[in-house]
């Protein structure tokens, strides 16, 4: 089968490898669509593992089922989770499924930028989700990123009527904007350094979209009738974005760190200004649990979250390298979808 083998952000090659062989309890999935995630381009996180096949936002059709698989059959339309938790450890039982050791070890074989992937038994047991007939494979690739966003906003205790500031309006930021609006946010403000993304932020629910280089907390106070943000979602790893977030959170508010920084970055924090008397919460989230996947799929099926217009490019497997370039430039694209069967 054909795969897009990752060597670096500028070196993604079309190569051949054997179709994975499935065993008892496993499933072979024919990949119809696989989204390029911004984390796929984190070279500091990927290069030491290269060469490898990336791709974790996947949807497709079950091509074959292993012995003992009863819940699924050949021809089922599905999306799948690449990481799944054990559901029995200390972390899972305390609600922190995405820091589970099992979740951090599980994955597809190979990644989703391939014609076929093998889903191991534990992924089959916990990480397969049937698609409604009306949902396209391309739309279904958003179940994974939306699950991550759902988890983040749940951990941040988003409430109707809140003022929400989203710093960074890439796909993750747009999903945060869209979900906050769908959840009843009173006012949503977005920032980014790319005008193309600011237009998209307005389209998906931001009341105001501000050029990040020009943004100040005073602009937020003006928009919020004197208040800062009850929730600030940081979807950029830039230190300037983090500093803006800390200056923009209201008393009793929350800052959700959703994007990683470069390695080794640290930010000085004033304990008195942020915490003493002000009760500000700093929190983070990583990934999504199977429950978050199911909730994301339900929201999309109900029409509360619409992602179709976030898709800006559809490319064949041989064009995966071009897709990485488009995502890396971040000037004229939002979600780039790879279609391995093309």
N, C-alpha and C positions, 0 to 999 in steps of 0.2 A: 504494500500500500504506500501511498505518498504521504509524506509528512513535511511540515515546515520546521526545519531544525535550527534552533537558536544558538548562535555563537556570540553575538553581541547585538546591540540595537541597530547597528549598520551592517550586520552580516547574518541574514536569515536565509537559509538555503533550502530549496526543494530537494528532498532526498527520498530514498526508498528504504522501507524496513518491513519485516514480516507482519502480517496481521496477527494481533495478539491471540493466543490460544486461551480459551476460557476453561475453568475447572468447575467443580461442584459448587453450586450456589452463586455462580457468577453470571454476568450478562455481557454480551458484545453489543455495543451501540454504534450504529452508523451515524456519524456526525453530519448534520445538515447545516448547522450554523454555530459559530464560535466567536464571541466578542473579544476584541482586544481591550484589556484592562490597563489602566495607567500603571498598575503595579507590575505588569509584564515588562515595563521599560525601566525598572529600577536596577540599573546595571550593578550597583554595589551589592545588591541582594541576589542577583542572578549569575553574574559572570563566573563565580567560583564553582557553580554547578554545571556550567556549559561544557560540551554541547548537550542540549536537552530540548524536548518538545513542550512548549508552553501551551496555555489555553485552558481556562477553567470556567468560562461562562458559556456553557454548551447546551445544545438541544438537538434532538435527532430521533432516530427510530431504532427499536430493538431488532438487531439482526439475528441474534442467536441467544438461547438461554441454556445455562448449564443444568446438570442433574440436580433435582431438588427444588428448583425455582418454580413456585406455584402461583405467585401473585402477578407475574408478568408473562407476556407471551410475545412471540415474534410479531412485529408490525405495530406494537404499541408506540405511540408518540410520547416522548418523555423529555424532561430536562433532568439534570443530575447534579448532586453536590460532590465536589472533589474531596472535601474534608468532612468527616463525620465523627461525632464524639462517641464515647463508650456508654454514656448515660448512667454510669454506676460509680464513678470516682467522686472524690471530695468536691472537685470543681463542678462537675455536672450536677451533683445533688444540691449545690449551693447556687445554681443558676448561671454559672460561668462556663457554659459548654465549650466556648471557643478558645479557652485556655487549657482544655483537656489534652493530656499527652497523646491519647489515641487520635484525636482530631489532627494534631500536628504531624502525625506519622502517616495518615491515610492520604491517598491520592489516586488519580486515574493512571492507566497504563496504555499508551504514553499520555501526553496532554491533548487538549482539544483541537490543536492545529494539526489534525490528522484525519484520515478518512474514517478510521475506526478507533474506538477506545474500549479497553476492558474495564468493567466495573467490578472491583473485588466484592466478595461476599458481604462485608460489612457495609459497603456503599449500597449494595442492592437492598439490604435489610432496612437501611435508614435513609438513604439519600436519593431515591428515585421518586419522581413526581410526574404523574400522568398529565398531559396537556389537554385542555378543552379543545374541541374541534375547531373553534373559531380563532384560536390563537396561533399565529405563525411561529415557525421556528426562530425567526429573527427576533420577534418580540420576546420569546421565551428565554433568550440569552440574558435578558434583564432580570430574571428571577433571582439569580445569585447576587448581583450588586444591590438590588432593591432589598433583599434579605439583610444585607450588611447595614444598609441605611435604616431599615426598620429597627434592627437591634440597637443601633446607636441612639436613635431618638427615644426608644423605650428606656434605655439606661439613663438617658438625660431627663426623663420624666416630662416630656413635652405635654403642654396643656393648651386647650383652646383659649384663644384670646391673647396669647403671648406675643411679644415682639421677638422675632427671630432674625438673626443676622447670619448669613452664610458667606464665608470668606473663601472664594475660589469657586468658579462656576463651570468646571468641567462636568463630566457626566455624573460623578458622585454628588457634586454640589447641586446640579439640576434636579437629581432625584431627591435630595434633601429639601430643596425649595418646593418641589411638587408635592412631596409627602407632608411637609409642614402646612401647606395650603389646604390639602385634603383633610388634614387633622384639625382644621379650624383655627390656625394661627391668625392672630389679629392683624399683624403687619409683618411683611417679609421683605428684608433688604438683602441685596446680593452685591458682591464685589468681584472683580477680576481685572487682570491687566490686558485682556484681549477683548476688543469691542464686539467681535463676533459672538463671544460667549455671553457678553452682557445682554445682547439682543435675545439670545436664547433664554437667559434667566428671566427676562420680562415675559417671554412667551409662556414659560412654564410656571408662572405664578408670583414672581417678585413684584412688589409694588414699586420699588425703586431699585435700579441697578447702577452702581457707582464705579467709576474707574478707580481701581485699588490704589494707584499712585496719588490720587487726589483725595482719597477718603480720609475723613477725620471723625472722631467720636462726636464732635459738635454737630456734624451733619446728621448723625444718628439721633441725637437729642432733639434736633429740630423736627425730624420726621416722626419721632415717637412722643411728641408733646412733652418734652422735657425728660423722658426716660431713656435709659440705655436698653440694651437687649436682655431679655429674660433668658434667651438661649443664644449662644454664639457657636456655630459649627465651623470648625477650621478644616477646610478641604484643601489646604495648601501646606507644604512643608517648609515654606520660606519663613525665616525668622521674623521678617517684617510682618507677615500675616499673623504669626503668634503674638507679637507685640500689640498689633491692632486689636486682636481678640481680647487680650487682658485689659486693654483700655476701654473696651466697649461693652463690658458685662455689667448689668445692673446689680444693685444690692439684692442678695438672695437668689441671684441668677446662676447659670451654669455655662461653662465652656466645655464643649465636646471636641476633643482632639481626634479627628477622623483620618488624617493623613500622616504618614511618617515623614521625618526630616532626613537629611543626610546623616550618615553615621557620625557620632561624636558631638552632635549639636546639643548645647544646654542653654537654658534661658534663666537669667536671674529673676526671682519673684520677690516682691515686697510682701512679707507676711502681714504687716499691719494694714497696708492699703487694700489688699485683696480679701483677707480672711478675718482679721480681728474686727469685730463689730459689723462686718459686711456680709458674712455668711455666703461667700461665693464658693461654688463647687467646681473643681476641675476634674474631668473624667475622660475616659477614652473607651473605644470599642474596637473589636477586631472580628471580622468575619460574620458569619451567620450560622445559627443552629438549624437542624431540620425543621423545628417549629417556625423559625423565621422564614424559611423557604416556603412552607405551606401558607403562611400568612401573606407573603408577597404575591404568591400565585393567586390567592383569593382576591386580593385587592385589584390585581390586574384583570382578572376575569370579571369582576364586578364593574369595571370601567372607572374605578376611583383613581387609578394611576394609569395614564396612557403614555406609552414610550415610543410609539411608532415614529413620531417626528424627531426623535433624538437620533435616529439612524441617518447618517450622512453619506456613508460609503459602503458598498457591498463588493467584495473582492473574492476572487478565486484563491485556492491554496497557493498557487505559484506566485501570487501577488502579496503574500503575507509581509514580505520585507517592505513593500511600498506602504502597507497598512501601518507598520511600525513607524515609518517616516512621517506619515500623516498625523498619527497620534503624538509623536514627539514634537512636531512643529506647533501643534495646538493653535493654529491660526484659522483654519477653514474646515475643521471637522469636529464632530462630537463623538458619536459612537461609530466605530469601524467594525463591520461584521465580515468575518471570513466564512466562505461557503465551500467546504472541502470537496463536495461532490461536483463542483464546476470544473 
